[in-house]
Amino acid sequence: MTTKKKRSSTTQNDKWVVIAPDSVADTSKTDSNDPAFVRLRNPATGEASLYLFSSGDSELYEVKAFDEDYHSWFVGQTVQRDGRLLYITPMDPMYLVLPYLIKVGKEGKFQPVQQVVLDEDFPACTRLLSCSRTQASLHHVAEEKEVGSQRFHRYNQEKTMQWLQKKVDKTVKALKMRNISVGGGVKSTTYIRMKQESDVQEEDYLRYAHGLISEYISEDLSKELLNVLGLPEISSPKELEPPSKKRKLSDKPVEAGEDYTKFNSADFIRKPPKKMTAAQKSLAKVDKTGMKTMSSFFSPKVKTENN
């Protein structure tokens, strides 16, 4: 008598393939809390996205994913149905702090930053103030006043534009240094340049860098930054988007579900099923009455007993 084997608990989807820098797991510099995944408000969309704080909340990392249909991973002796490749990269926490400064800045008052970065929906946002880069960069986007031992800040639009422009300039330098293909001459699916290198204009680099920075700021700031850079608006933005936005593999922040510490993939939005082709639709309309299924040709024949 045969019995069915019980499925072990290891077959559950509790493992993911992640690429992360060594600094994420470095706990030697502090005795504080371990690295942790948290839900924070995405500065570009305003929706929940998944981020990671390093040990002691000293650094912030964004969590993104490469995703393609019908992929899975072999991990040990199990198959993990979530075939995404998650990757974790360092991120400037000021991008996430900036929306709070802008919102409170409309009041025109100097306030302690601890009273500015507050969010009932995302209480973990206060941990952004523990990041070393946050305190060091506040003066780039806000005016400061010091009364006694306490500092007060007020959002400044002009400073913010200068700060974002420097971000664009640094990105342009990095693109040129690494010889990254940019502009309308790039064939997005293969990163092959269709134009000669001499045809690439400075505007191509600026637009490409602007597109990358715009993934971390609001649409209003993105438009204002476009004006500061002296770039006219284009009639067909999709044609000049960075290849990272147009490639088949998704490259976007991971949407955080309720059980964000376990990357609950059931809560993530999946692509809708693909539409049937014309041939598939025609086949579906065929009258299959009397037809045998494919499996019937491979099923064992029933032996007839001789009387």
Long-range contacts (C-beta under 8 A, 24 or more apart in sequence): 10-76, 10-77, 10-78, 11-78, 11-79, 13-80, 13-81, 13-82, 13-265, 14-262, 15-73, 15-75, 15-78, 15-80, 16-80, 16-82, 16-84, 16-86, 16-263, 17-73, 17-75, 17-80, 17-84, 17-85, 17-86, 18-86, 18-87, 18-88, 19-85, 19-86, 19-87, 19-88, 20-61, 20-87, 20-88, 21-61, 21-88, 21-89, 21-90, 23-54, 23-59, 23-90, 24-52, 24-54, 24-61, 24-88, 26-54, 26-55, 27-55, 29-55, 29-56, 29-58, 30-55, 30-56, 30-58, 32-56, 32-57, 33-57, 36-261, 37-63, 37-260, 37-261, 37-263, 38-124, 38-127, 38-260, 39-122, 39-124, 39-256, 39-260, 40-96, 40-122, 40-124, 40-125, 40-128, 41-96, 41-99, 41-119, 41-121, 41-122, 41-125, 42-253, 43-95, 43-96, 43-98, 43-99, 43-216, 43-217, 43-218, 44-214, 44-215, 44-216, 44-217, 44-218, 44-219, 46-99, 47-255, 48-121, 48-122, 48-255, 48-256, 49-253, 49-254, 49-255, 49-256, 50-253, 50-254, 50-255, 50-256, 50-260, 50-263, 51-91, 51-96, 52-88, 53-127, 53-131, 56-130, 57-127, 57-130, 57-131, 58-130, 58-131, 58-132, 59-90, 59-131, 59-132, 59-133, 60-90, 60-91, 60-92, 60-93, 60-96, 60-128, 60-131, 60-133, 61-88, 61-89, 61-90, 61-91, 62-88, 62-89, 62-91, 62-253, 63-87, 63-88, 63-253, 63-254, 64-89, 64-251, 64-252, 64-253, 64-254, 65-250, 65-251, 65-252, 65-254, 66-249, 66-250, 66-251, 67-249, 67-250, 68-248, 68-249, 68-250, 69-271, 81-265, 82-263, 82-265, 84-265, 86-254, 86-263, 91-216, 92-133, 92-137, 92-216, 93-128, 93-131, 93-133, 93-134, 94-133, 94-134, 94-137, 94-138, 94-140, 94-141, 94-163, 95-216, 95-217, 96-125, 96-128, 97-128, 97-129, 97-134, 97-138, 98-141, 98-160, 98-217, 98-221, 99-218, 100-125, 101-141, 101-142, 101-153, 101-155, 102-155, 102-218, 104-155, 105-142, 105-154, 105-155, 105-156, 108-154, 109-154, 110-143, 110-145, 110-152, 110-153, 110-154, 111-152, 111-153, 111-154, 112-150, 112-151, 112-152, 112-153, 113-138, 113-151, 113-153, 116-153, 137-163, 157-224, 160-221, 161-224, 161-225, 161-228, 164-213, 164-217, 164-221, 164-225, 164-228, 165-225, 165-228, 165-229, 167-213, 168-206, 168-209, 168-210, 168-213, 168-225, 168-229, 169-209, 171-209, 171-212, 171-213, 172-205, 172-206, 172-209, 175-205, 175-208, 175-209, 176-205, 180-208, 181-243, 182-207, 182-208, 182-242, 183-207, 183-208, 183-240, 184-239, 184-240, 186-243, 188-243, 188-246, 188-247, 189-246, 189-247, 189-248, 191-243, 203-231, 206-231, 207-231, 207-234, 207-240, 208-240, 208-242, 211-240, 211-241, 211-242, 211-245, 212-242, 212-244
